[in-house]
Amino acid sequence: MRAIHVYGVSFDSPEKNRAFAEKHDFPFPLLCDTERKLAIAYGAAAAADTKFAARYTFLINPDGLIEMAIDTQDPGGQADEILAVLG
């Protein structure tokens, strides 16, 4: 089985992200995209003044290429779908 690395991305500040991740006991890093550059590049935000990002999950291969983009409707229930794809 391939190694899986999980990262979350938020528009919030490092301080807010740290508190949120600690509150919810995230077992993965929560990265900050305060300028929305990553969200714009991945199509999760239209502009730098977008208030909220669209929720997407991206499966990125070791070469840095997107293998799959999932419009995330249920973040908590998505793990089985991802594991099936990686199977």
ChimeraX commands (.cxc) that place a marker at each C-alpha (Angstrom):
marker #1 position 0.00,0.00,0.00 radius 0.5
marker #1 position 1.19,3.49,-0.80 radius 0.5
marker #1 position 2.03,5.96,1.94 radius 0.5
marker #1 position -0.76,8.47,2.45 radius 0.5
marker #1 position -0.16,12.03,3.62 radius 0.5
marker #1 position -3.13,14.12,4.67 radius 0.5
marker #1 position -3.13,17.92,4.88 radius 0.5
marker #1 position -5.98,20.31,5.53 radius 0.5
marker #1 position -5.96,23.87,4.21 radius 0.5
marker #1 position -7.83,26.85,5.63 radius 0.5
marker #1 position -8.03,30.59,5.04 radius 0.5
marker #1 position -7.57,31.19,8.77 radius 0.5
marker #1 position -4.44,32.46,10.51 radius 0.5
marker #1 position -1.87,30.06,11.99 radius 0.5
marker #1 position -3.17,30.83,15.49 radius 0.5
marker #1 position -6.80,30.06,14.57 radius 0.5
marker #1 position -5.81,26.93,12.68 radius 0.5
marker #1 position -3.71,25.68,15.59 radius 0.5
marker #1 position -6.58,26.18,18.03 radius 0.5
marker #1 position -9.09,24.53,15.67 radius 0.5
marker #1 position -6.82,21.54,15.00 radius 0.5
marker #1 position -6.16,21.08,18.72 radius 0.5
marker #1 position -9.86,21.38,19.60 radius 0.5
marker #1 position -10.76,18.66,17.09 radius 0.5
marker #1 position -7.61,16.59,17.70 radius 0.5
marker #1 position -6.60,16.51,14.03 radius 0.5
marker #1 position -3.98,13.84,13.32 radius 0.5
marker #1 position -2.74,15.84,10.30 radius 0.5
marker #1 position -1.33,19.32,9.63 radius 0.5
marker #1 position -3.74,22.17,8.93 radius 0.5
marker #1 position -2.05,24.61,6.56 radius 0.5
marker #1 position -2.81,28.33,6.16 radius 0.5
marker #1 position -3.80,29.87,2.83 radius 0.5
marker #1 position -4.61,33.37,4.07 radius 0.5
marker #1 position -3.96,34.93,0.65 radius 0.5
marker #1 position -6.09,32.25,-1.11 radius 0.5
marker #1 position -3.29,31.47,-3.57 radius 0.5
marker #1 position -3.59,27.70,-3.20 radius 0.5
marker #1 position -7.39,27.80,-3.26 radius 0.5
marker #1 position -7.39,29.89,-6.44 radius 0.5
marker #1 position -4.82,27.60,-8.10 radius 0.5
marker #1 position -6.88,24.50,-7.28 radius 0.5
marker #1 position -10.25,26.04,-8.16 radius 0.5
marker #1 position -11.57,26.16,-4.60 radius 0.5
marker #1 position -11.84,29.97,-4.61 radius 0.5
marker #1 position -12.46,32.47,-7.41 radius 0.5
marker #1 position -10.54,35.43,-6.00 radius 0.5
marker #1 position -8.38,36.66,-3.13 radius 0.5
marker #1 position -11.44,38.17,-1.43 radius 0.5
marker #1 position -13.44,34.91,-1.43 radius 0.5
marker #1 position -14.78,34.43,2.08 radius 0.5
marker #1 position -15.08,30.62,2.10 radius 0.5
marker #1 position -13.37,27.96,0.00 radius 0.5
marker #1 position -15.29,25.23,-1.75 radius 0.5
marker #1 position -14.54,21.87,-0.15 radius 0.5
marker #1 position -12.45,19.61,-2.32 radius 0.5
marker #1 position -10.25,16.63,-1.71 radius 0.5
marker #1 position -7.30,16.11,-4.04 radius 0.5
marker #1 position -5.35,12.90,-4.43 radius 0.5
marker #1 position -1.88,13.92,-5.59 radius 0.5
marker #1 position 0.62,11.36,-6.81 radius 0.5
marker #1 position 4.31,11.28,-5.83 radius 0.5
marker #1 position 5.15,13.30,-8.96 radius 0.5
marker #1 position 2.90,16.14,-7.77 radius 0.5
marker #1 position 0.15,15.50,-10.33 radius 0.5
marker #1 position -3.51,15.44,-9.34 radius 0.5
marker #1 position -4.87,11.92,-9.82 radius 0.5
marker #1 position -8.36,12.70,-8.59 radius 0.5
marker #1 position -10.36,15.72,-7.46 radius 0.5
marker #1 position -13.42,15.06,-5.30 radius 0.5
marker #1 position -16.13,17.62,-4.61 radius 0.5
marker #1 position -16.31,16.94,-0.88 radius 0.5
marker #1 position -19.91,16.73,0.29 radius 0.5
marker #1 position -19.23,14.75,3.48 radius 0.5
marker #1 position -15.66,15.15,4.76 radius 0.5
marker #1 position -16.20,12.66,7.59 radius 0.5
marker #1 position -17.66,9.95,5.36 radius 0.5
marker #1 position -15.19,10.19,2.51 radius 0.5
marker #1 position -12.39,7.98,3.80 radius 0.5
marker #1 position -13.86,4.74,2.43 radius 0.5
marker #1 position -14.14,6.23,-1.07 radius 0.5
marker #1 position -10.52,7.36,-0.99 radius 0.5
marker #1 position -9.24,4.04,0.34 radius 0.5
marker #1 position -11.15,2.21,-2.42 radius 0.5
marker #1 position -9.47,4.38,-5.05 radius 0.5
marker #1 position -6.04,3.77,-3.55 radius 0.5
marker #1 position -6.71,0.05,-2.96 radius 0.5
marker link #1:1,2 radius 0.2
marker link #1:2,3 radius 0.2
marker link #1:3,4 radius 0.2
marker link #1:4,5 radius 0.2
marker link #1:5,6 radius 0.2
marker link #1:6,7 radius 0.2
marker link #1:7,8 radius 0.2
marker link #1:8,9 radius 0.2
marker link #1:9,10 radius 0.2
marker link #1:10,11 radius 0.2
marker link #1:11,12 radius 0.2
marker link #1:12,13 radius 0.2
marker link #1:13,14 radius 0.2
marker link #1:14,15 radius 0.2
marker link #1:15,16 radius 0.2
marker link #1:16,17 radius 0.2
marker link #1:17,18 radius 0.2
marker link #1:18,19 radius 0.2
marker link #1:19,20 radius 0.2
marker link #1:20,21 radius 0.2
marker link #1:21,22 radius 0.2
marker link #1:22,23 radius 0.2
marker link #1:23,24 radius 0.2
marker link #1:24,25 radius 0.2
marker link #1:25,26 radius 0.2
marker link #1:26,27 radius 0.2
marker link #1:27,28 radius 0.2
marker link #1:28,29 radius 0.2
marker link #1:29,30 radius 0.2
marker link #1:30,31 radius 0.2
marker link #1:31,32 radius 0.2
marker link #1:32,33 radius 0.2
marker link #1:33,34 radius 0.2
marker link #1:34,35 radius 0.2
marker link #1:35,36 radius 0.2
marker link #1:36,37 radius 0.2
marker link #1:37,38 radius 0.2
marker link #1:38,39 radius 0.2
marker link #1:39,40 radius 0.2
marker link #1:40,41 radius 0.2
marker link #1:41,42 radius 0.2
marker link #1:42,43 radius 0.2
marker link #1:43,44 radius 0.2
marker link #1:44,45 radius 0.2
marker link #1:45,46 radius 0.2
marker link #1:46,47 radius 0.2
marker link #1:47,48 radius 0.2
marker link #1:48,49 radius 0.2
marker link #1:49,50 radius 0.2
marker link #1:50,51 radius 0.2
marker link #1:51,52 radius 0.2
marker link #1:52,53 radius 0.2
marker link #1:53,54 radius 0.2
marker link #1:54,55 radius 0.2
marker link #1:55,56 radius 0.2
marker link #1:56,57 radius 0.2
marker link #1:57,58 radius 0.2
marker link #1:58,59 radius 0.2
marker link #1:59,60 radius 0.2
marker link #1:60,61 radius 0.2
marker link #1:61,62 radius 0.2
marker link #1:62,63 radius 0.2
marker link #1:63,64 radius 0.2
marker link #1:64,65 radius 0.2
marker link #1:65,66 radius 0.2
marker link #1:66,67 radius 0.2
marker link #1:67,68 radius 0.2
marker link #1:68,69 radius 0.2
marker link #1:69,70 radius 0.2
marker link #1:70,71 radius 0.2
marker link #1:71,72 radius 0.2
marker link #1:72,73 radius 0.2
marker link #1:73,74 radius 0.2
marker link #1:74,75 radius 0.2
marker link #1:75,76 radius 0.2
marker link #1:76,77 radius 0.2
marker link #1:77,78 radius 0.2
marker link #1:78,79 radius 0.2
marker link #1:79,80 radius 0.2
marker link #1:80,81 radius 0.2
marker link #1:81,82 radius 0.2
marker link #1:82,83 radius 0.2
marker link #1:83,84 radius 0.2
marker link #1:84,85 radius 0.2
marker link #1:85,86 radius 0.2
marker link #1:86,87 radius 0.2
view
